[in-house]
Amino acid sequence: MIPAIGKFGAGVATRQISRWEFELLEDLIFNDPVNGLRIVPAGFVSNLASIRILREICRWAAVAAIVGALFLPGWFSVACWLISVIALALYGLVVGYGMRSSILHDYEYTIGELPRAACDAMYERANHTGDGTARWRTLGLFYPAVRIFGASHYTKTPASPGFFT
């Protein structure tokens, strides 16, 4: 069954295969208004939204703040706490949103069929209209993040054996 334009065909079924990787158990279908029907095949492995870096920044900045409070000048500890709080706030704003659109985006980046800008634009549409993520969250957080940090991942085959080459 073909989903409505701008919508996903159904929910997503995955299984966790490692700490950061999830395998798609059935095809994921998105009917993009610009690029048409997009199908991510079952068996594709994704790391979802790739936001764990924010959690790690929060964790290690907090550790540095504690250690810095003991051995270094006061400004260092304050700066580390500030970084930790900002990273935690950003993590809280994005965690749990856009699972299907993130899998679609990982797949499109992996196959490299579309130019990177087109993949990112499709991600924005899929995240907002397909996954129902608020427009401010999509355009203010998710879309800028893929535009800024995604270049190094476009058509690069990750070390994971589950990605297609």
Secondary structure, 3 states (H helix, E strand, C coil): CCCCCCCECCCCCEEECCCCCEEECCCEEEEECCCEEEEECCCCEECCCCCHHHHHHHHHHHHHHHHHHHHCCHHHHHHHHHHHHHHHHHHHHHCCCCHHHHHHHHHHHHHCCCCHHHHHHHHHHHHHHHCCCCHHHHHHHHHHHHHHHCHHHCCCCCCCCCCCC
